[in-house]
């Protein structure tokens, strides 16, 4: 529905001479009587859209756009991690609340005011179904460990400090396990001459922890910083291996259903697996 309304909204901004009316860097703003949409309605014998209906179409698309963008992020197949879930929910709620405030102003257009109930319903549904995910430790750590967002999605300073401490505690638990493993392996080794010397070493200089180095650095669109942060890299793999949506898996099952047709329902496991892999990755081979 959103895509249909989006296309309709685009058509409602065109005129037969739309290219002459659009200045560089500006949005098209044709006169109502010259809309190409009217020519389409006349051609198919349909009633023309009123100015109020066209205004509603434009505002409906603007209201639904944040939700559509959020779904595209969470249902993607590439570069999609569980860490995107919480920041996406927070950003979506912020965008919808901004639209709700805009629709409540006296200067709001009639189309935007008509969408107020839709905005309120979406906010209530998101809060009811997804607010619990904002408090889950796994979802929070997955988001903080994502270099693209880190703590940018957290507006409260106290919460930012709490999440920083939470990540440090998680790193500390890894350090304890690694030290225990190192001690176990050391006891299993045979005694060496170096074990005889017990001289006092000079104290090591105080350095930043991996967590502070990571969170104090700016956000990045890549994972290069994990090359020097091995403990955080392990945590990223632990908490971001899962994907936030089952949509990619469902698409894979759909592809499998297209292979298992009445004429090909006797395929062996190996043959079916090869065909499934080829169909799911045909874009990599330049096939459509």
N, C-alpha and C positions, 0 to 999 in steps of 0.2 A: 504494500500500500504506500509506504514511504517513497519508494522509487517511482511509482506512478504519479504521486503528487509532486515529486521533485521534477519530473519531466514536464508535467502540466504547468508547474510554476515557471520553468524555463521558457516554455512556449508562450506563456502570458507576459513575457518581457520582450518579445520579438515583434517586429513590423516587417513588411515586405522590403523596406529600406533600412533594416536595423543597422547594417554596417555604416550607413551614413550618419546615424544618430549617436553612435558610441564613440566617445572621445578616448584617447589613450589613457589607460589607468582608471577609467570611470565605468560604473555599471550602466547598463542600458536603462533608459527611462522614457519609453515611448508614450505617446498620448493614448488614452483609453480607446478612442474611436478608431485608431489605426492599428490595433493589435492584430497580429496574424492569427491569434486564437479565434477571432470572430470569423475570419475567412474559413477556417477549418469547420466551425460550427455550421456556417451557412452551406458549406459543401455537402455536409452529411444531414442537413435538414434538422439540426438541433437548435435549441434555444441558446441565445448568447449568454455568456456569463455576465452578471452584474458587477459593478465596481466593488461592491461589498464582498461578493463571492471571490473575486480575484484577490482582494486584500486578505481574505481568510486563507486562501491557498498558500500565498506567500508566507504568512505567519505560521501556518501549520507546519510547513517545511522547516522554518527556522526553529520552531519548538521541538520538532522530532529529530533534528539534525544531531544534537548531542547524544541522544540515545543510539541513533544509528551508528555514529562514529565509535561509541563505546563498544557496541556489539562487534563492529569490524575488528577492533583491537583484540578483544577477548576470544573471538572465534577464528583468528588468523591461524595459518599453518606454519609460518616462518617467523622466527625471532619472537615467539610468544612464550611467556613464562608465567608461572603462578604469581610472581611478584607484581605483575601488572594489575591484578584483581583489585586490591585495596586502593591504590592511587586512582584507578579508573572510576571506582564507585565514588570516591571523594570528589573528583573533578566533575563527574556527572551531576551529583547533588548540588555542587556550587553553581554550575551552569543553569540548572533548572530553577534554583532559588533566585538567581539573577533575573531570569525570564519572568518568574512569578512577581518579583518586585516591580519589574518594568510594566507588566500587565495591570498592576494595581494603580499606576499613576494616572492622573486625570488626562494627561496628554497621550495615553495609549490609544492606538487605533482600534476600531471596532473589531477587526479580525483578531488582533492580539487579545483583546478582552474576552472574546468568545472562546479562546483557547485556555483561559485561566483554569477552568475546571479540569481540563486535560492535564495541565502542568501539576496541579495539586494531587491528582490521582496518581501520576507517575512518581511524585516524591513520596507519597504515602506507601506505595507498593515497594519502592526501593528500600525505604526505611524498615518496612515490615519483614522483607525477605532477605535483605543483605546486610543490615546493620550488625548482625551477629558476627559476620566475617571480619568486621573492622576490629574486633576484640580478640580474635584468635591469634595465638602466639606464632603459629606456623605462617599465617598469612602476613603478619606484621614483619617477621624476619625475612620472608621471601621478598617483600617490597623494599626493605632497607638494604638488602643485599643486591638489589638491581642498580647497577651504576647509572642508569638513565634517570632515576628518580631519587634514590637514597632517602633522605628525610625531607625533601622538598614538599611533599604532600601533607606534612604535619605542620599545622599552624600554631599549635600551643607549645610554648617553650618547655613547660613541665613534661609534656608527653615526649617531646624530642629528647629530653634528658633521660627519661625512663626507657625509651627504645634504645638509646645508646648504651645504657647500663645492661639492658637485656641482651644486646649483641655481645657485649664484653663477657657476660656470664656464659654465653654459649661458646665463645672462643676459649674461655677458661676451662670449660668441661672437656673440650678437645685436647687442650694442653695437658690436663691431668691424665687422660687416657694415654696420650703419647709418652708421657714421662713414665707411667707404669710399664708400658711396653718396652721402653728403653732400659729400665731397671731389670726387667725380666731377661732381656737379651744379654745384658751385661753380666748377670750372674751365671748365665749359661756358658759364657766364654771362659777360656782358660786364663789363669793368671799370667800377666805379662810384666816385664821390668818396670813399666810406667806406673803400675799400681803400687810400687814400693815408695815413690816420692809423694809427699803430702805437704808441699810448700804452700804457704798462703799466697793467693793471687790478689793482685790489685783489683779494687772494685770496678766493675764495668760502668761505663757512662750511661746515664739515664737517657733512654730513647723513647720516642712515641710508640705506642702500641699499634698493632695493625688496624684496629678499629678506628683510632683517632686519625691515623694517616689516611684511611679510606674515607671517613665521613667529613674530614676537614678539606679534602680535595673537592674541586667542582665536579658536577655531574658530567658524564661522558656517554657518547653513543656507541662505545665499544667496551671490550673487556680486557684491555691491555694492562690495566693496573693490577689485575689478579695474578699476573706473572710474578710479581714481587710480594704477593700476599697469599701465601699457600694455605694458611688456616681459613681465611675467609673464602678462598676458592673452594675448599672442601664443603664449607657451609652453603655456599651458593649451589653447588651440585646437589646437596642434600635437600634443600628447600625449594629449588626452582626446577627440578627435573620434571615435576608434574606440570600439566597445562591447565589453564583456568576453565576450559570449556571442553565438552565432549564432541563438539561439532566436527573437528578434523577426523576423529575416529569414526563418527557416523558417516562422513563422506567416504571414508575408506570402505566401510561396509556397503555403502551404496554402489561403489565401484565393483566390489565383489559380486553384488547382485546382478550387475550388468554382464559380468563374465559367465556366471552360472545361469545360462538360459536353457530352454528345453533341448536345444541341439547340442549343447556343450555341458550337460549335467553329469557326464561320466569322466570328467577330467581327474587325473591323479593329483595328489597333494603337491608334488614338486612342480608339475606343469601349471597348476592353478596359481601357486605362489609366484612363479615367474611372470605369468600374465598379469597378476595383480600388481606386482612391482613395476612392470613396464607401463601399465595403464596409469598408475598413480604418479609416475615420473615422466610421462610422455612430453611434458613441456621442456624438460632438460634436453631432450633429443630433437627439439624443433618440430614436434608433431602437435597437431591440434585435434 
